[in-house]
Amino acid sequence: MFVPTGEIVAAARNAGAGIGAFNVITVEHAEAVVTGAEAAGRPVILQISENAVRFHHGRLAPIATAARCVAEASSVPVGLHLDHVTSDELLDQAAANGFGSVMYDASQRPYEQNLTATADAVRRAHRQGLWVESELGEIGGKDGAHAPGVRTDPDEAATYVAATGVDALAVAVGSSHAMATRTARLDHDLITRLRDAVPVPLVLHGSSGVPDDELIAAVRCGMVKINIGTALNSAFTAAVRQRLDGDTALTDPRKYLAPARDAMAGTVAAALRVLGS
């Protein structure tokens, strides 16, 4: 069933649980995420990033329509989220393409520019009924909030949330994007202080590199929306590689996409069980 992202996140927050948000690149990703969520009996969020839209020749509608159709056929609540949007033109396409939420990303701009741009994006998105997440970046590094060693300051986060009106905030507490190994260690004391400082749900980016015990502790300390992308692609690619290595004459893509989809679904189910534990 298709449900607005904000409702799914609010329900998870009220229950003291984490909600998994998984990046979708192909239709097989969307199918795998929903299959995994159904197996775990947990709600889930499908995320399509600006980079994924670029992969689809800059056309949002085809992949968004496919993902929403998969969501609507699901037996569990599924949200649709447009992720890491930097383009105002893309932001303005979100509501018309069925998205319930967007993550507006001005994190690599200086603080004041981030705040001004995000506040404007929030006003525009809220007029269209969209729930808005943002990321507080440029705290100690030009690479944004997830540069190595960078951490989000609770007082600055509180000021930023009040000034922008965002509905959720992605914070830097020790994870990094595109991690292929699960070795990240999070600052749980900082998560607790951020939870107490801001009135909106906290979001953890780069969660593929975070071990299960760290994710459980992070949710207990106040993290709500947990973004996972690289772990799906790792499972997908490993399954495809194994299938093709085992049969070098194989040409039918269904024969290697099916096990890849199954591998991603297993990854999703396992992660959701951890987040809901």
NUDO-858821 format. One line per field, with one value per residue: residue in one letter; residue number from 1; x, y, z of N, C-alpha, C in turn. Coordinates in steps of 0.2 Angstrom, whole numbers. Example, Ala and Ser with C-alpha at 12.3 -4.5 7.8 and 13.67 -1.06 7.14 Angstrom:
% residues 2
residuo a, s
num 1, 2
nu 66, 64
nv -28, -11
nw 39, 35
cau 62, 68
cav -22, -5
caw 39, 36
cu 66, 64
cv -16, 0
cw 39, 39
This chain:
% residues 277
residuo m, f, v, p, t, g, e, i, v, a, a, a, r, n, a, g, a, g, i, g, a, f, n, v, i, t, v, e, h, a, e, a, v, v, t, g, a, e, a, a, g, r, p, v, i, l, q, i, s, e, n, a, v, r, f, h, h, g, r, l, a, p, i, a, t, a, a, r, c, v, a, e, a, s, s, v, p, v, g, l, h, l, d, h, v, t, s, d, e, l, l, d, q, a, a, a, n, g, f, g, s, v, m, y, d, a, s, q, r, p, y, e, q, n, l, t, a, t, a, d, a, v, r, r, a, h, r, q, g, l, w, v, e, s, e, l, g, e, i, g, g, k, d, g, a, h, a, p, g, v, r, t, d, p, d, e, a, a, t, y, v, a, a, t, g, v, d, a, l, a, v, a, v, g, s, s, h, a, m, a, t, r, t, a, r, l, d, h, d, l, i, t, r, l, r, d, a, v, p, v, p, l, v, l, h, g, s, s, g, v, p, d, d, e, l, i, a, a, v, r, c, g, m, v, k, i, n, i, g, t, a, l, n, s, a, f, t, a, a, v, r, q, r, l, d, g, d, t, a, l, t, d, p, r, k, y, l, a, p, a, r, d, a, m, a, g, t, v, a, a, a, l, r, v, l, g, s
num 1, 2, 3, 4, 5, 6, 7, 8, 9, 10, 11, 12, 13, 14, 15, 16, 17, 18, 19, 20, 21, 22, 23, 24, 25, 26, 27, 28, 29, 30, 31, 32, 33, 34, 35, 36, 37, 38, 39, 40, 41, 42, 43, 44, 45, 46, 47, 48, 49, 50, 51, 52, 53, 54, 55, 56, 57, 58, 59, 60, 61, 62, 63, 64, 65, 66, 67, 68, 69, 70, 71, 72, 73, 74, 75, 76, 77, 78, 79, 80, 81, 82, 83, 84, 85, 86, 87, 88, 89, 90, 91, 92, 93, 94, 95, 96, 97, 98, 99, 100, 101, 102, 103, 104, 105, 106, 107, 108, 109, 110, 111, 112, 113, 114, 115, 116, 117, 118, 119, 120, 121, 122, 123, 124, 125, 126, 127, 128, 129, 130, 131, 132, 133, 134, 135, 136, 137, 138, 139, 140, 141, 142, 143, 144, 145, 146, 147, 148, 149, 150, 151, 152, 153, 154, 155, 156, 157, 158, 159, 160, 161, 162, 163, 164, 165, 166, 167, 168, 169, 170, 171, 172, 173, 174, 175, 176, 177, 178, 179, 180, 181, 182, 183, 184, 185, 186, 187, 188, 189, 190, 191, 192, 193, 194, 195, 196, 197, 198, 199, 200, 201, 202, 203, 204, 205, 206, 207, 208, 209, 210, 211, 212, 213, 214, 215, 216, 217, 218, 219, 220, 221, 222, 223, 224, 225, 226, 227, 228, 229, 230, 231, 232, 233, 234, 235, 236, 237, 238, 239, 240, 241, 242, 243, 244, 245, 246, 247, 248, 249, 250, 251, 252, 253, 254, 255, 256, 257, 258, 259, 260, 261, 262, 263, 264, 265, 266, 267, 268, 269, 270, 271, 272, 273, 274, 275, 276, 277
nu 4, 2, 9, 11, 27, 30, 21, 24, 37, 34, 26, 36, 45, 37, 35, 48, 56, 67, 66, 68, 76, 78, 88, 83, 87, 84, 70, 70, 76, 66, 56, 63, 65, 52, 48, 57, 53, 40, 43, 49, 38, 37, 36, 42, 53, 55, 68, 73, 86, 93, 104, 101, 90, 97, 104, 94, 92, 89, 75, 62, 49, 47, 54, 49, 35, 35, 41, 31, 20, 24, 24, 11, 5, 9, 9, 12, 15, 22, 33, 37, 51, 61, 77, 92, 91, 97, 93, 82, 73, 70, 65, 53, 46, 43, 30, 20, 24, 21, 28, 30, 38, 54, 72, 81, 96, 108, 120, 133, 136, 141, 137, 127, 122, 117, 107, 98, 95, 89, 78, 70, 67, 60, 48, 43, 41, 32, 21, 16, 13, 23, 34, 49, 66, 82, 100, 113, 127, 144, 151, 165, 171, 174, 168, 156, 143, 146, 160, 176, 177, 170, 157, 140, 134, 124, 118, 119, 112, 99, 96, 96, 86, 75, 75, 74, 63, 62, 57, 64, 80, 96, 110, 128, 136, 146, 145, 148, 145, 143, 150, 158, 162, 157, 161, 160, 159, 148, 144, 136, 132, 132, 121, 111, 111, 108, 95, 89, 90, 84, 67, 63, 63, 78, 90, 100, 113, 122, 122, 125, 137, 137, 138, 126, 124, 128, 118, 107, 109, 110, 97, 90, 95, 90, 90, 80, 75, 83, 95, 99, 110, 121, 123, 113, 117, 129, 125, 117, 126, 136, 128, 124, 137, 141, 132, 134, 147, 146, 140, 145, 139, 127, 113, 101, 94, 85, 89, 99, 96, 85, 91, 99, 89, 83, 93, 95, 83, 84, 94, 87, 76, 83, 90, 79, 73, 82, 82, 69, 70
nv -6, 11, 24, 41, 47, 54, 50, 37, 38, 45, 36, 26, 33, 36, 23, 20, 14, 10, 16, 9, 15, 13, 14, 15, 10, 3, -6, -18, -16, -9, -19, -29, -22, -20, -34, -39, -31, -35, -48, -46, -40, -27, -9, 2, 13, 18, 25, 37, 43, 59, 56, 43, 47, 54, 44, 37, 44, 57, 57, 58, 52, 39, 29, 33, 31, 17, 13, 18, 10, -3, 0, 2, -10, -17, -27, -21, -5, 7, 20, 34, 42, 56, 58, 67, 79, 92, 100, 113, 112, 98, 96, 102, 93, 83, 81, 80, 68, 58, 57, 57, 64, 73, 74, 88, 94, 104, 103, 105, 118, 133, 137, 148, 149, 136, 136, 147, 142, 130, 134, 141, 130, 122, 129, 130, 116, 112, 119, 111, 100, 91, 82, 86, 83, 87, 91, 95, 102, 106, 107, 109, 104, 103, 93, 91, 86, 73, 71, 63, 62, 73, 81, 84, 99, 100, 113, 121, 113, 114, 128, 128, 120, 126, 138, 134, 126, 112, 95, 84, 79, 75, 70, 71, 59, 49, 40, 36, 40, 27, 16, 1, -9, -15, -6, 6, 17, 24, 40, 39, 46, 59, 57, 56, 69, 77, 72, 77, 90, 94, 96, 87, 72, 62, 58, 45, 44, 34, 21, 8, 5, 3, -8, -21, -20, -7, 0, -4, 2, 16, 18, 17, 27, 38, 39, 39, 38, 27, 27, 16, 10, 6, -7, -14, -14, -20, -33, -36, -35, -45, -57, -57, -58, -70, -79, -77, -80, -94, -98, -96, -95, -89, -78, -73, -60, -62, -73, -69, -58, -61, -69, -59, -50, -57, -58, -45, -43, -51, -44, -33, -37, -43, -31, -23, -31, -29, -15, -14, -21
nw 0, -4, 5, 12, 15, 27, 36, 38, 43, 55, 62, 65, 73, 84, 88, 93, 84, 70, 53, 37, 22, 6, -8, -25, -41, -52, -59, -54, -41, -34, -34, -26, -14, -9, -9, 1, 12, 14, 17, 30, 36, 38, 37, 23, 14, -3, -11, -24, -31, -36, -44, -49, -57, -67, -72, -79, -91, -87, -85, -75, -73, -79, -70, -58, -59, -61, -48, -39, -43, -39, -26, -23, -25, -14, 1, 13, 21, 10, 6, -5, -10, -15, -18, -12, -19, -29, -39, -43, -53, -54, -41, -42, -49, -41, -33, -43, -49, -40, -28, -10, -3, -1, -2, 0, -5, 0, 5, 3, 1, 9, 26, 28, 15, 12, 22, 17, 4, 7, 15, 6, -3, 5, 8, -5, -8, 3, -1, -10, -3, 1, 11, 19, 19, 24, 24, 35, 31, 27, 39, 45, 34, 16, 9, 13, 25, 28, 27, 32, 49, 52, 61, 66, 74, 89, 93, 82, 73, 79, 77, 63, 59, 65, 57, 44, 43, 40, 39, 43, 48, 41, 48, 53, 61, 61, 50, 33, 15, 3, 8, 7, 17, 33, 44, 51, 65, 76, 84, 98, 109, 104, 95, 104, 110, 99, 96, 107, 104, 93, 85, 75, 66, 65, 53, 46, 35, 23, 29, 25, 28, 42, 56, 62, 77, 79, 72, 79, 92, 88, 83, 96, 102, 95, 81, 66, 52, 41, 29, 16, 3, -4, 0, -6, -19, -19, -15, -26, -37, -34, -35, -48, -54, -49, -56, -69, -70, -68, -79, -94, -106, -105, -109, -107, -98, -88, -81, -73, -67, -59, -48, -43, -39, -29, -20, -16, -10, 1, 8, 11, 20, 30, 36, 39, 49, 59, 61, 67, 79
cau 0, 6, 8, 15, 33, 30, 17, 28, 43, 31, 24, 42, 47, 32, 36, 55, 59, 70, 62, 73, 74, 82, 89, 81, 90, 81, 63, 72, 78, 60, 53, 67, 64, 46, 48, 60, 49, 34, 45, 50, 32, 39, 35, 48, 53, 58, 71, 75, 90, 95, 109, 97, 86, 102, 105, 88, 92, 86, 68, 60, 43, 46, 56, 45, 29, 36, 41, 24, 16, 26, 22, 3, 3, 12, 5, 15, 16, 28, 33, 41, 55, 65, 83, 98, 89, 100, 90, 76, 68, 68, 61, 46, 43, 42, 23, 17, 26, 19, 32, 27, 44, 60, 78, 84, 103, 112, 125, 140, 136, 142, 131, 122, 119, 113, 101, 94, 92, 84, 72, 66, 65, 55, 42, 40, 39, 27, 15, 14, 11, 29, 38, 56, 72, 88, 107, 117, 134, 149, 153, 172, 174, 171, 165, 149, 142, 149, 167, 179, 179, 165, 151, 135, 134, 117, 115, 118, 106, 93, 95, 95, 79, 70, 76, 72, 56, 63, 53, 68, 87, 101, 116, 134, 138, 151, 144, 150, 142, 146, 155, 157, 163, 153, 166, 158, 157, 144, 144, 129, 131, 130, 115, 106, 111, 105, 88, 86, 91, 79, 61, 61, 66, 85, 91, 107, 115, 128, 120, 127, 144, 136, 136, 120, 124, 128, 112, 102, 111, 108, 89, 88, 98, 86, 89, 73, 76, 90, 96, 104, 110, 127, 122, 109, 121, 134, 121, 115, 132, 138, 123, 125, 143, 141, 127, 137, 153, 144, 137, 147, 135, 120, 112, 94, 95, 81, 92, 104, 92, 81, 95, 101, 83, 82, 99, 93, 77, 86, 97, 82, 73, 88, 91, 72, 72, 87, 79, 63, 71
cav 0, 17, 29, 46, 46, 58, 46, 31, 40, 47, 30, 23, 37, 35, 17, 19, 10, 13, 14, 8, 19, 10, 17, 12, 12, -1, -9, -24, -13, -8, -25, -32, -19, -22, -41, -39, -28, -40, -54, -44, -38, -20, -3, 4, 19, 18, 31, 38, 49, 63, 52, 38, 50, 56, 37, 36, 50, 63, 57, 55, 49, 31, 25, 35, 27, 10, 12, 19, 4, -8, 2, 2, -17, -20, -28, -17, 2, 9, 27, 36, 48, 59, 59, 71, 84, 98, 104, 115, 109, 91, 97, 104, 88, 78, 80, 77, 61, 54, 57, 60, 68, 75, 77, 94, 94, 110, 102, 106, 125, 136, 136, 153, 148, 130, 138, 151, 138, 125, 137, 142, 124, 119, 133, 127, 109, 112, 121, 105, 94, 87, 81, 88, 81, 91, 89, 100, 101, 111, 108, 107, 101, 105, 87, 91, 83, 66, 70, 60, 66, 79, 79, 89, 102, 101, 119, 123, 109, 117, 134, 127, 117, 132, 143, 131, 122, 105, 90, 79, 81, 71, 72, 68, 56, 44, 36, 39, 37, 22, 12, -6, -13, -12, -4, 12, 17, 30, 43, 38, 52, 64, 56, 58, 76, 79, 70, 81, 97, 96, 93, 83, 65, 62, 53, 42, 42, 30, 16, 2, 4, 2, -14, -21, -18, 0, 3, -4, 7, 22, 19, 18, 34, 43, 39, 36, 35, 24, 26, 11, 10, 2, -14, -17, -14, -26, -40, -37, -37, -52, -62, -57, -60, -77, -82, -76, -84, -101, -100, -90, -94, -86, -72, -71, -56, -64, -78, -67, -53, -65, -70, -52, -47, -61, -56, -38, -44, -54, -39, -28, -41, -43, -24, -21, -34, -26, -9, -15, -25
caw 0, -4, 11, 13, 19, 33, 40, 39, 48, 61, 65, 67, 78, 89, 91, 95, 79, 64, 46, 32, 16, 2, -15, -31, -47, -57, -57, -49, -35, -31, -32, -21, -8, -7, -7, 8, 17, 15, 21, 37, 39, 40, 32, 20, 10, -9, -13, -30, -31, -42, -48, -52, -62, -72, -76, -83, -96, -84, -85, -68, -73, -80, -64, -52, -60, -59, -41, -36, -45, -35, -19, -22, -25, -8, 7, 19, 19, 6, 4, -11, -8, -20, -13, -14, -25, -29, -45, -42, -58, -52, -35, -44, -53, -37, -32, -49, -51, -35, -22, -4, 1, -5, 2, -3, -3, -1, 11, 1, 1, 15, 30, 26, 8, 13, 26, 13, -1, 10, 18, 0, -6, 10, 6, -12, -7, 7, -4, -14, 1, 2, 17, 17, 23, 22, 27, 37, 28, 28, 46, 46, 28, 10, 7, 16, 32, 29, 26, 37, 55, 52, 65, 67, 81, 91, 94, 75, 70, 81, 74, 56, 59, 66, 52, 37, 43, 37, 43, 45, 47, 41, 53, 53, 67, 60, 44, 26, 9, -2, 12, 5, 22, 38, 49, 54, 72, 77, 90, 100, 113, 99, 92, 109, 110, 93, 96, 112, 102, 87, 86, 70, 66, 63, 47, 45, 28, 23, 34, 23, 32, 49, 58, 65, 84, 79, 70, 85, 97, 85, 84, 103, 104, 92, 74, 64, 45, 40, 22, 14, -4, -7, 2, -11, -25, -18, -16, -34, -42, -32, -37, -56, -56, -48, -61, -76, -70, -68, -86, -98, -112, -103, -112, -105, -92, -82, -78, -68, -63, -54, -42, -40, -36, -23, -15, -13, -5, 7, 12, 14, 25, 36, 38, 42, 56, 64, 63, 71, 84
cu 4, 4, 13, 21, 33, 26, 21, 34, 40, 29, 31, 45, 43, 33, 43, 58, 63, 66, 68, 71, 80, 82, 87, 84, 86, 74, 65, 73, 71, 56, 56, 65, 57, 45, 51, 56, 43, 37, 46, 44, 33, 38, 42, 48, 58, 61, 74, 80, 91, 100, 106, 93, 91, 103, 100, 87, 89, 78, 66, 54, 43, 48, 52, 38, 30, 37, 35, 20, 17, 24, 15, 1, 6, 7, 7, 15, 22, 27, 38, 44, 60, 72, 89, 97, 93, 97, 83, 70, 66, 64, 54, 43, 41, 34, 19, 18, 25, 23, 29, 32, 50, 66, 81, 91, 107, 118, 132, 141, 138, 136, 125, 118, 115, 106, 96, 90, 87, 78, 67, 63, 59, 48, 39, 37, 33, 20, 12, 13, 17, 32, 45, 61, 78, 95, 111, 124, 138, 151, 160, 175, 171, 167, 158, 149, 145, 156, 170, 180, 174, 159, 146, 134, 126, 114, 114, 113, 100, 91, 93, 88, 74, 70, 73, 65, 56, 59, 57, 75, 92, 107, 122, 136, 143, 151, 147, 146, 146, 151, 153, 159, 159, 157, 165, 156, 154, 145, 137, 127, 129, 123, 109, 105, 107, 97, 85, 86, 86, 73, 59, 65, 73, 86, 98, 108, 121, 128, 123, 134, 143, 134, 129, 119, 124, 122, 107, 103, 109, 101, 87, 90, 94, 86, 83, 74, 83, 91, 101, 104, 115, 126, 118, 113, 126, 131, 119, 121, 135, 134, 124, 132, 144, 137, 131, 144, 152, 141, 139, 143, 128, 119, 105, 95, 91, 84, 97, 101, 88, 85, 97, 95, 82, 87, 97, 88, 79, 90, 92, 78, 77, 89, 84, 71, 76, 84, 73, 64, 71
cv 6, 22, 35, 45, 48, 53, 40, 33, 42, 41, 26, 27, 36, 28, 15, 15, 14, 11, 14, 12, 17, 13, 13, 15, 9, -3, -15, -22, -12, -14, -29, -29, -20, -29, -42, -36, -32, -46, -52, -42, -31, -15, -2, 10, 17, 25, 31, 44, 53, 60, 47, 41, 52, 49, 35, 42, 56, 63, 54, 51, 41, 27, 27, 31, 20, 9, 13, 13, -2, -7, 0, -6, -21, -22, -24, -9, 4, 17, 28, 42, 50, 61, 63, 75, 90, 103, 106, 113, 102, 92, 98, 99, 82, 76, 77, 70, 56, 53, 60, 65, 69, 76, 82, 94, 100, 109, 104, 114, 127, 137, 141, 151, 141, 132, 142, 146, 133, 128, 138, 136, 121, 123, 131, 120, 108, 114, 115, 99, 89, 87, 82, 86, 85, 88, 95, 99, 107, 112, 105, 104, 103, 99, 86, 87, 76, 65, 67, 64, 72, 76, 85, 92, 103, 108, 122, 120, 112, 123, 133, 124, 122, 137, 140, 128, 115, 100, 84, 81, 76, 74, 68, 65, 50, 39, 40, 36, 32, 17, 4, -11, -10, -11, 2, 12, 24, 33, 43, 43, 58, 63, 58, 65, 79, 78, 75, 89, 99, 93, 88, 77, 66, 56, 51, 40, 38, 24, 9, 0, 3, -5, -15, -18, -10, 3, 2, 1, 14, 23, 20, 25, 40, 43, 36, 33, 33, 23, 21, 10, 5, -5, -18, -19, -20, -32, -41, -39, -43, -57, -62, -60, -68, -81, -82, -80, -92, -103, -95, -90, -91, -79, -69, -67, -59, -69, -76, -61, -55, -66, -64, -49, -50, -59, -49, -39, -46, -49, -34, -31, -41, -36, -22, -25, -31, -20, -9, -19, -21
cw 0, 1, 11, 17, 26, 38, 43, 45, 55, 65, 68, 73, 84, 93, 93, 90, 74, 58, 41, 25, 11, -5, -20, -37, -53, -55, -52, -42, -31, -29, -26, -14, -5, -5, 0, 13, 19, 19, 28, 40, 42, 35, 29, 16, 3, -10, -20, -30, -37, -47, -52, -58, -68, -76, -80, -88, -93, -84, -79, -69, -74, -73, -58, -53, -58, -52, -37, -37, -40, -28, -18, -22, -18, -3, 14, 16, 16, 5, -2, -10, -14, -16, -16, -20, -24, -35, -43, -47, -56, -46, -37, -48, -48, -35, -38, -51, -45, -28, -16, 0, -3, 0, -2, -1, -5, 4, 9, 0, 8, 19, 28, 20, 9, 17, 21, 8, 1, 12, 12, -3, -1, 9, 0, -11, -2, 4, -9, -10, 2, 8, 15, 22, 20, 26, 29, 36, 30, 35, 47, 40, 22, 7, 9, 23, 33, 27, 32, 43, 56, 57, 65, 74, 83, 91, 87, 72, 72, 78, 66, 55, 60, 60, 45, 37, 40, 42, 45, 44, 47, 44, 52, 60, 67, 54, 38, 21, 6, 2, 9, 11, 28, 45, 53, 61, 74, 84, 94, 105, 109, 97, 97, 110, 105, 93, 101, 109, 97, 87, 80, 70, 63, 58, 47, 38, 29, 28, 31, 26, 39, 51, 62, 73, 84, 77, 75, 90, 94, 85, 91, 105, 101, 85, 72, 57, 44, 33, 20, 6, -7, -5, -3, -17, -25, -18, -23, -38, -40, -35, -45, -58, -55, -54, -67, -76, -70, -75, -91, -105, -111, -106, -110, -98, -87, -78, -73, -64, -58, -47, -39, -36, -29, -18, -12, -8, 1, 12, 15, 20, 31, 40, 42, 49, 61, 66, 67, 77, 91
